[in-house]
Amino acid sequence: MSQKILQACPLPPPLAAKLPSLCQTELLSDAPDQAAFLRERGGEFTVLITTGTQGADKALIDALPNLQAICSLGVGYDAIDLDAVRARGVMLSNTPDVLNDCVADLAIGLLIDVVRGISASDRHVRRGDWPRVGPTMPSTRVSGKRLGMLGMGRVGQVIARRAIGFNMEIRYHTRTAKSELPWQHEPSLIDLAQWCDFLIVACPGSPETFHLVSAEVLKALGPNGYLVNIARGSVVDEQALVAALESGQLGGAGLDVFENEPEVPAPLLSNERVVVLPHVGSATRETRAAMCELVLKNVERFLTKRSLVTPVEL
Ligand SMILES: O=CC(=O)O
């Protein structure tokens, strides 16, 4: 059958503008009644393009009976119903590697910000508190500290390499040790949290990683410990995080991701020891352009060869 692309949501202009040169494409959110659109025309589409945030649920996948490939903009695919994808034999691609540097840069930026109190000090100066009460209190040293990594995949390894430049000692927790890496594997996340000064979350969001950073882990990280999450909000028990911060059981947190985006719990917003960002790990012009290019390459490869450049192993 002839190929047709459905865009699940508006895509960045450089990507959306090039798609029509590959094949006919429609934007689901242009339809005034999306359910009616899918009922009437769902059978026309063989390729779905979505984003890591938008994902594709079972209802959408079911509404596309001739779907053969999903090309997603972003490395994480936790918002895509993988059971439905597998059951239907649909191919899936994401955009790995091209975003490693920028996500790692942001992780280190968040870490330094929350530990040294950069954003909090900025607010202090803007409020006019410097001439009134003096500078902010001394913060905590970053260089030479112990860094615990939860997850040591593509992004995690780039973060760890940056941390070497800060003379940090590095250990990591993953399900299985990666013997090719120079860093010590820690089989217990609690033990890792106890050992480290800073815990950076860099593992995928999935049912297996849901709430891995529990109240117990946060307690082990302790009042002088800091949490940074650039991965997925679902990995951290957000209520437990709020409680640990409010009770002073945790030193601070730098967060680019949240459990229920774009909602950020009010106690996190009002806490001076928390830095919050709107899920912008990969959001530089250069990296977003590279991600768009990779989606295009995947779509093109699928349309011409029925294979993908960066397939997700399902
Ligand atoms: O969160 C962003 C991504 O998964 O690429």
Ligand as a Chemical Component Dictionary entry (heavy atoms), coordinates in Angstrom:
data_LIG
# 
_chem_comp.id                   LIG 
_chem_comp.type                 NON-POLYMER 
_chem_comp.pdbx_formal_charge   0 
_chem_comp.three_letter_code    LIG 
# 
loop_
_chem_comp_atom.comp_id 
_chem_comp_atom.atom_id 
_chem_comp_atom.alt_atom_id 
_chem_comp_atom.type_symbol 
_chem_comp_atom.charge 
_chem_comp_atom.model_Cartn_x 
_chem_comp_atom.model_Cartn_y 
_chem_comp_atom.model_Cartn_z 
_chem_comp_atom.pdbx_ordinal 
LIG O1 O1 O 0 13.612 13.557 27.547 1 
LIG C1 C1 C 0 14.044 13.608 26.448 2 
LIG C2 C2 C 0 14.310 12.465 25.632 3 
LIG O2 O2 O 0 13.905 11.360 26.002 4 
LIG O3 O3 O 0 14.939 12.629 24.586 5 
# 
loop_
_chem_comp_bond.comp_id 
_chem_comp_bond.atom_id_1 
_chem_comp_bond.atom_id_2 
_chem_comp_bond.value_order 
_chem_comp_bond.pdbx_ordinal 
LIG O1 C1 DOUB 1 
LIG C1 C2 SING 2 
LIG C2 O2 DOUB 3 
LIG C2 O3 SING 4 
# 
